Amino acid sequence: MLPKIYIDTKKWKQKLNKAIDFSHKSNIPDSILEKIAKSIISFTVSTTSPDTESEKLFYDMWKNADKDERKILAKTLIKLIKA
């Protein structure tokens, strides 16, 4: 089992926003971006601990979501990061 680490979520969001901008400039389809987001979220949820109640809620939602619900959560997170 990997040790739990803490992430500065503000910096994490900024880095993801840059990656999303790059993917759009590179004409990467949204479907690929969503798959990447799902992988990143799965990794983050399994290797980090939530710092706030809202992060804990998201972690719990992700852990209890089925495949289709995780796709929706990933799409929603991408929209949140782009906002």
Contact map, one row per residue, 1 for C-alpha under 8 A:
11100000000000000000000000000000000000000000000000000000000000000000000000000000000
11110000000000000000000000000000000000000000001000000000000000000000000000000000000
11111000000000000000000000000000000000000000001000000000000000000000000000000000000
01111100000000000000000000000000000000000000001110000000000000000000000000000000000
00111110000000000000000000000000000000000000001110000000000000000000000000000000000
00011111000000000000000000000000000000000000000111100000000000000000000000000000000
00001111100100000000000000000000000000000000000100000000000000000000000000000000000
00000111111100000000000000000000000000000000000000000000000000000000000000000000000
00000011111110000000000000000000000000000000000000000000000000000000000000000000000
00000001111111000000000000000000000000000000000000000000000000000000000000000000000
00000001111111100000000000000000000000000000000000000000000000000000000000000000000
00000011111111110000000000000000000000000000000000000000000000000000000000000000000
00000000111111111000000000000000000000000000000000000000000000000000000000000000100
00000000011111111100000000000000000000000000000000000000000000000000000000000000100
00000000001111111110000000000000000000000000000000000000000000000000000000000000000
00000000000111111111000000000000000000000000000000000000000000000000000000000000100
00000000000011111111100000000000000000000000000000000000000000000000000000000000110
00000000000001111111110000000000000000000000000000000000000000000000000000000000000
00000000000000111111111000000000000000000000000000000000000000000000000000000000000
00000000000000011111111100000000100000000000000000000000000000000000000000000100010
00000000000000001111111110000000000000000000000000000000000000000000000000000000000
00000000000000000111111111000000000000000000000000000000000000000000000000000000000
00000000000000000011111111111000100000000000000000000000000000000000000000000000000
00000000000000000001111111111000000000000000000000000000000000000000000000000000000
00000000000000000000111111110000000000000000000000000000000000000000000000000000000
00000000000000000000011111110000000000000000000000000000000000000000000000000000000
00000000000000000000001111111000000000000000000000000000000000000000000000000000000
00000000000000000000001111111101100000000000000000000000000000000000000000000000000
00000000000000000000001100111111100000000000000000000000000000000000000000000000000
00000000000000000000000000011111110000000000000000000000000000000000000000000000000
00000000000000000000000000001111111000000000000000000000000000000000000000000000000
00000000000000000000000000011111111100000000000000000000000000000000000000000000000
00000000000000000001001000011111111110000000000000000000000000000000000000000000000
00000000000000000000000000000111111111000000000000000000000000000000001001100100000
00000000000000000000000000000011111111100000000000000000000000000000001000000000000
00000000000000000000000000000001111111110000000000000000000000000000000000000000000
00000000000000000000000000000000111111111000000000000000000000000000000001000100000
00000000000000000000000000000000011111111100000000000000000000000000011001000000000
00000000000000000000000000000000001111111110000000000000000000000000000000000000000
00000000000000000000000000000000000111111111000000000000000000000000000000000000000
00000000000000000000000000000000000011111111100000000000000000000000000001000000000
00000000000000000000000000000000000001111111110000000000000001000000000000000000000
00000000000000000000000000000000000000111111111000000000000000000000000000000000000
00000000000000000000000000000000000000011111111100000000000000000000000000000000000
00000000000000000000000000000000000000001111111110000000001001100000000000000000000
00000000000000000000000000000000000000000111111100000000000000000000000000000000000
01111000000000000000000000000000000000000011111110000000000000000000000000000000000
00011110000000000000000000000000000000000001111111000000000000000000000000000000000
00011100000000000000000000000000000000000000101111100000000000000000000000000000000
00000100000000000000000000000000000000000000000111111011001000000000000000000000000
00000100000000000000000000000000000000000000000011111011000000000000000000000000000
00000000000000000000000000000000000000000000000001111111000000000000000000000000000
00000000000000000000000000000000000000000000000001111111100000000000000000000000000
00000000000000000000000000000000000000000000000000011111110000000000000000000000000
00000000000000000000000000000000000000000000000001111111111000000000000000000000000
00000000000000000000000000000000000000000000000001111111111100000000000000000000000
00000000000000000000000000000000000000000000000000001111111110000000000000000000000
00000000000000000000000000000000000000000000000000000111111111000000000000000000000
00000000000000000000000000000000000000000000100001000011111111100000000000000000000
00000000000000000000000000000000000000000000000000000001111111110000000000000000000
00000000000000000000000000000000000000000000000000000000111111111000000000000000000
00000000000000000000000000000000000000000100100000000000011111111000010010000000000
00000000000000000000000000000000000000000000100000000000001111111000000000000000000
00000000000000000000000000000000000000000000000000000000000111111100000000000000000
00000000000000000000000000000000000000000000000000000000000011111111110000000000000
00000000000000000000000000000000000000000000000000000000000000011111110000000000000
00000000000000000000000000000000000000000000000000000000000000001111111000000000000
00000000000000000000000000000000000000000000000000000000000000001111111100000000000
00000000000000000000000000000000000000000000000000000000000000001111111110000000000
00000000000000000000000000000000000001000000000000000000000001001111111111000000000
00000000000000000000000000000000011001000000000000000000000000000011111111100000000
00000000000000000000000000000000000000000000000000000000000000000001111111110000000
00000000000000000000000000000000000000000000000000000000000001000000111111111000000
00000000000000000000000000000000010011001000000000000000000000000000011111111100000
00000000000000000000000000000000010000000000000000000000000000000000001111111110000
00000000000000000000000000000000000000000000000000000000000000000000000111111111000
00000000000000000000000000000000000000000000000000000000000000000000000011111111100
00000000000000000001000000000000010010000000000000000000000000000000000001111111110
00000000000000000000000000000000000000000000000000000000000000000000000000111111111
00000000000000000000000000000000000000000000000000000000000000000000000000011111111
00000000000011011000000000000000000000000000000000000000000000000000000000001111111
00000000000000001001000000000000000000000000000000000000000000000000000000000111111
00000000000000000000000000000000000000000000000000000000000000000000000000000011111
